[in-house]
Amino acid sequence: MNTMTVEQDKFNPRPVKFVLWLFILSSIMMFAGLTSAYIVRQAEGNWKIFDLPSIFYITTVLILLSSATMHYSVLQAKKNNIAKQQIGLWLSFLLGAGFLAGQYMGWQELIANKVYFVGNPSESFVYVISGLHGAHIVAGLLLMVSALIGVYRNISQTKNIFRMELTSIFWHFIDILWIYLFVFLLINR
């Protein structure tokens, strides 16, 4: 029995995927609770209406593009085309980092427009919702770094595809989550 077969026999992805899905479900519940609280608090009155930062539109495009490049990277990993996989991962990482930088610039725009974290509840909700989503983006970027490290260290194809699948599932989740949150905030101002 060669080393590769022994390594593949010991590799069991099910517990890790279960934890990832558990984290995704708990994140869904957290954001569902936040958006529900937003609606309930808005109905109580004393709600300040303001425009969302214009850069949020740009960051939405960035995260959509990053999902496309992530999908491309996964497809290349399955074809064992490491060079193209690396390109897709780096593009996804840069677009994700651009999203995060854009969100920060959006907060700066909010502050310039006198929309503060401590103030009217409507203002606080935008910071909390976008901030928590930003924390998820950081986690996704860390998963991408892990996948990149694996590619550069030339890990086995089985582990490479597994890392890519985990990263892709989580990244697509936070992409869809942002679309939901952004549309929710636009509709419920």
Helices and strands as residue ranges (DSSP letters): H 3-10, H 14-43, H 55-78, H 82-112, H 121-152, H 157-187
